[in-house]
Amino acid sequence: MSQLTTHFKGKFLSLVENDHWEYVTRSNAHAVVVIVALTGDHEIVLVEQYRRPVDQRVVELPAGLVGDQHGPDEQALDAARRELIEETGYQADSVELVMESPSSAGMTDEIVSFIRARGLNRIGNGGGDESEDIVTHVVPLDQVDRWLVQKRADGLYIDPKIFTALYWLSQESG
C-alpha cells in the first residue's frame, strides 16, 4: 500500500512523496484547462506573459486553473469559458473537451484538459486578472509558423502545447 507524505504545502503548490517518488501537486486548484481557439477568420488566439519559473515571457495557448477561484465544484468547460474571456476578451459559443493528458508526468500529478473553443466573439480586451500581464495575439493560421519563429528569435519561449493545437487544427481542416 502506498504512503503519501507531504513535505511542503504552499499557497499554490505542494511537494509530496508517494512510494519514494517526489512530485508537485496543486494546493489551490484541481485541474488545468488549455484552450484551442480559432476565430472565424482562421486566426489562432495565443497569449504572451511573463513566467517567473523560467524568468522569461512565454507564448502560450490561453489557459487557467479549474477551481482556484470558483471552488472545487467548478467544471473544466466552465473554467475554459471563463479563462478565455479573462485572458483574451473572446467568448466562445461552444467548448468541448479534446483530450486530457499529464503536463509533466515525472514531475507533477497535474492533468491538462485541452478544450476546443468555437464561435468566438470579441467582448472585451482580455489581459488577465490583476495579478497578470497578458498580451493577446491573434495570428492568421497560415502565418503562425513564421510568427512563432520570429517570437523565438526575439527571445521568447514557445510553449510546446501550441504545436499540439496546430496539429489538431490541421486535422480539422484536412
N, C-alpha and C positions, 0 to 999 in steps of 0.2 A: 504494500500500500504506500502511495507516495505521500510525502510530508511537505507541505507548503510552509515556508518560512519567509516572513517579511523582514528584510534587512534595513530598509529605509522606506518611509512613507512621506512623500512631499505633497504639496498642494495639487500638483498636476500629475506627477509620476511616482511610481514606487519601484523599488528593486526587490525582487522576490527570488527565492530559490526553491526548486522542485526537483527532487531526486538528483541533487548535486549540479543542477543546471540553473545558473543565474540568468534572469531576464527582467525586462522592464514591462510594467503594466500601467495602465492609466488609472489615476486616483479620482479623476473628475468627470469621466465620461465612459460610456460602454461600447462605443463603436465610432468609426470614421467613415464619412462619405466623400467620394471623389466624383465630380460631376463632369460628364462629357456633354458639352453644349455646343450646338451648331446653329447659327442663325439661318433664316430663310434665304439669305444671300450666299450661303455656303462659306461662312466665316466661322472659325473655331474661336471660342471665348476662352482666353487664358488670363491668368493673373500673375503679377510680379510683386514679390515682397521680400523684405529682409528677413533672413532666418538666422537667429543668434547661434544655434549649434554649429553652423558651418561658416558663420561670420561673413555672409555674402547675400546678395539679392538672388532670388531663385525664381525662374519662370515655371509656373505650375498650372495644373488644372484647378479650377475653383474647388475648394474642399472645406471640410469642417468636422467638428466633433458632434456626435449624437448624444444628447442627454446632458451636456455640460451646462446649459442654461435653462433647459425646459424639462429637466427631471428624467428619471430612469424610464418613464413610460414613452418618451419621445421615440417615434419610429424613424427609420433611416430615410424613407421617402419624404417625410415632413421636414427633416433636418436638411435634406438636399434642396428642397424648395426654398427654405429659409436662408441657407448659406449662399445659394446662387444670387438671390436678391441682395443680400448683405454685401457680398464681395464684388458683384459685377453690376448690379442695378437691373439685371434681367429677371423677368418672371417667366416660368415655363407653363405652357398649357398642360403638359403631361410629363411625368417622370416614371421611369421603370428601371428595375434592377437588371444590370447586365451580368454581373458576376461578383463573387466575393473571393478575396484571396488575402494571404498574410502580407503585411508590408515588409517585414524582415524577419522571417521565421526563426532565425537563430538568435535574435536579439530581443524580440517582443512578442507578446501574445495578441497584438493588435491585428484585427481583421478589417480590411478595407472593402467597403461596398462601392463598386463602380455603378454610377447611376447615369442613365441616358436621359437628357432633358430635351424636349421637343416643343415647338411652337413658342419660340422666345419673343417676348415683348419687352422693350426697354421702359422701365417705370421709375428708374432712379439713377443716381450717379455711381452707386457701389462704393468701393473703397474700404470696406470692412467696418468694424466697430471702433470704439475709442482707443482700443489697445493696438490697432493695426494700421499700417500704412500701405494699402494695397492699390496697385495700378492695374486697371483692366486693359487688356489688349484684345482687340477683335481683328483677327488676321484671316485674310482670304485663304481658304484651304489649299488652293493651287500655288500659293506663295509661302506657305508655312515652313517648308524645308529651308528655304533661303533665309527667312526671317529668324529661325532658330539658330542657324549657323552664324548669323550676324550677332545675335544676342550672346552666343558663346564667345565670339571674337571680342565683344565688348566687355567680357569678363564675368558674365552672369553664369550661374549654374542652370542647367535644364533638368527638371525632374523627369526621370525616365518613364513615368506613367503617361506622359504626353504621347510617347511613341506607341503605347498600348492603345490609347484612344484613337490615334491616327490609323492604326491597323483596323480597328472596329469600323471606323467611319469609311475606310476604303472598301470594306466588305459590304456595307450598306449600299454603296453606290455601284459596286462591281457586279 
